[in-house]
Amino acid sequence: TKQPQSEHNGALPRGRFPPCRRRRPTPPPLIPTRPPTPTPAGPATPPPQSPSPARGNLCTGTCTTCSTAAREAQRATPAMDGTPPPKPEAKLAAGEAGYVLEDVPHVSDYLPDLPTYPNPLQDNTAYSVVKQYFVDPDDTVCQKIVVHKDGPRGNHFRRAGPRQRVYFEPDEVHACIVTCGGLCPGLNTVIREIVCGLSDMYGVTKILGIQGGYRGFYARNTIDLTPKSVNDIHKRGGTILGSSRGGHDTMKIVDSIQYRGINQVYVIGGDGSQRGAGVIFEEVRKRGLKVAVAGIPKTIDNDIPVILCSMLQ
């Protein structure tokens, strides 16, 4: 016997289900209630409260102890909403005729007894010409090119470049590279040159890529970088490591650096990222770690002063 068809001829409108398959909300499970526990007779002991000079026992954060702690916490942990961390104190050295050297922090400032080693470049036959271009430790670059003969010589900055003596042996180097801030052309080229330079010129074998900007340090997002893995990345756009703004938690970043045994950090970024690198170095200095932090300027805003060239110039 042929069964009569429904008013929909066996077909249901879209989004409808047969009666046997209709979705019914699952009732919440019953949670048994317990009777309230009787309170034993006796005098009630109030919870301990810390005294404060403001409003009796209620501290408003204006007392000396709380305000000092808040300033220390703010100084130690920069904001994570993209606000650049505070700029570290400048390292200045004065000379004759108004000469002022605004020097960069160095690992030997707080570890003065570190041994030095000959630069591997002078023994590398492929780069023997570099012997002619070692930078003298006293070389500086002036901030203002034009000065008056009777005026002060002005501010100077330490000149970058290879030195005859280095503070790390190739087999002890554990380097990492991180890209921060906005994307721009050339990021992969810089990553490639760092990896190939460390490996081919200095014999470094342990190079780590931190993914996703500063957050990658404590999010455990890393990849191993070798000359083979970065061989053709300069043909791609963006950065193979990824990038982000903000996420600068100094304590977590330095904890990760210390836990992984990293002793060279290369930060590719603009002015905010470079200030973040300075804060990282300050925390490294406080802990007495042998870690070098190098900043590579990446900017089209012309807001990083006194550099021979940036990666976009």
PyMOL commands that set and color helices and strands:
alter all, ss='L'
color gray80, all
select helices_A, chain A and resi 19-21+64-76+96-98+107-109+120-123+125-133+170-172+187-202+215-218+233-235+250-260+271-287
alter helices_A, ss='H'
color red, helices_A
select strands_A, chain A and resi 91-94+99-103+117-118+140-142+154-158+165-166+174-179+206-210+222-224+264-269+292-297
alter strands_A, ss='S'
color yellow, strands_A
deselect
rebuild
show_as cartoon
